[in-house]
Amino acid sequence: MSLFIVIVVFFITLSILRVIIGPSIWDRLLGFNLVSAKLLILIVLLASYFQSSLILDIAITYAVLGFIGTVFIATYIQKRGRL
């Protein structure tokens, strides 16, 4: 189980690099979405490891907030231009 957590943390690091390096604002938004999705996977793995349903509720809330955040940022960029 800890090997999966290490692998997910490695991929989160790569996604953060996409946010930092991304040449366009859309690449940065995609990187933000990738980080959000991978953090969700990490939370679910931790919930499975600790056998806690409360952590799964936190994961569901985080997934909804990550989706809403991505949609709001995308519409802001599309309507207002670059940040």
Contacts in CASP RR format, 6 or more apart in sequence:
PFRMAT RR
TARGET T0000
AUTHOR 0000-0000-0000
METHOD contacts of the structure
MODEL  1
MSLFIVIVVFFITLSILRVIIGPSIWDRLLGFNLVSAKLLILIVLLASYF
QSSLILDIAITYAVLGFIGTVFIATYIQKRGRL
1 45 0 8 1.000
1 48 0 8 1.000
1 49 0 8 1.000
4 45 0 8 1.000
5 42 0 8 1.000
5 45 0 8 1.000
5 46 0 8 1.000
5 49 0 8 1.000
8 38 0 8 1.000
8 41 0 8 1.000
8 42 0 8 1.000
8 45 0 8 1.000
9 42 0 8 1.000
11 38 0 8 1.000
12 35 0 8 1.000
12 38 0 8 1.000
12 39 0 8 1.000
12 42 0 8 1.000
15 31 0 8 1.000
15 34 0 8 1.000
15 35 0 8 1.000
15 38 0 8 1.000
16 31 0 8 1.000
16 35 0 8 1.000
18 27 0 8 1.000
18 28 0 8 1.000
18 30 0 8 1.000
18 31 0 8 1.000
18 34 0 8 1.000
19 28 0 8 1.000
19 31 0 8 1.000
19 32 0 8 1.000
19 35 0 8 1.000
22 28 0 8 1.000
22 31 0 8 1.000
25 77 0 8 1.000
25 82 0 8 1.000
25 83 0 8 1.000
26 77 0 8 1.000
29 70 0 8 1.000
29 73 0 8 1.000
29 74 0 8 1.000
29 77 0 8 1.000
32 70 0 8 1.000
32 73 0 8 1.000
33 66 0 8 1.000
33 70 0 8 1.000
36 62 0 8 1.000
36 66 0 8 1.000
36 70 0 8 1.000
39 62 0 8 1.000
40 59 0 8 1.000
40 62 0 8 1.000
40 63 0 8 1.000
43 55 0 8 1.000
43 58 0 8 1.000
43 59 0 8 1.000
43 62 0 8 1.000
44 56 0 8 1.000
44 59 0 8 1.000
46 55 0 8 1.000
47 53 0 8 1.000
47 55 0 8 1.000
47 56 0 8 1.000
47 58 0 8 1.000
47 59 0 8 1.000
76 83 0 8 1.000
77 83 0 8 1.000
END
